């Protein structure tokens, strides 16, 4: 079963709670909106707030995979 987009973004934000200011700066999504999405106070966020977060997490996952591959080599 696939995870709904809002659930995915909320979950990932909560996994990265300590770096919300960095995420905000790098995505252009306000810290306030990030907090609302993560805390599920914003249940229907606009795509212009969700897409940059999805892209940021995808890029972070790729970078972490490359780092792990380099470390394990």
C-alpha positions, -999 to +999 in steps of 0.1 A: +000+000+000+013+034-009+015+062+017-006+093+010+015+123+001+004+144+030+012+115+054+046+111+038+056+147+041+043+150+076+062+119+087+094+130+070+092+164+086+088+149+120+118+127+113+138+159+107+123+181+133+156+195+145+165+210+111+132+227+101+149+261+098+174+245+073+146+228+054+127+261+053+157+280+040+165+254+013+129+249+001+114+284+004+086+269+025+081+290+056+090+276+090+054+282+101+040+262+072+064+234+079+054+232+115+017+233+106+021+204+081+042+183+104+018+188+133-012+182+110-027+216+117-027+222+080-046+193+065-049+205+029-016+224+021-011+238-014+011+220-038+035+249-039+043+241-002+043+203-006+063+198-038+095+216-026+095+195+005+090+162-015+119+173-038+141+182-008+135+148+009+142+130-024+175+149-029+185+142+007+178+105+003+200+104-028+228+122-011+226+099+020+226+068-003+258+081-020+274+089+013+266+054+027+280+038-005+312+058-002+316+050+035+310+012+030+334+010+000 
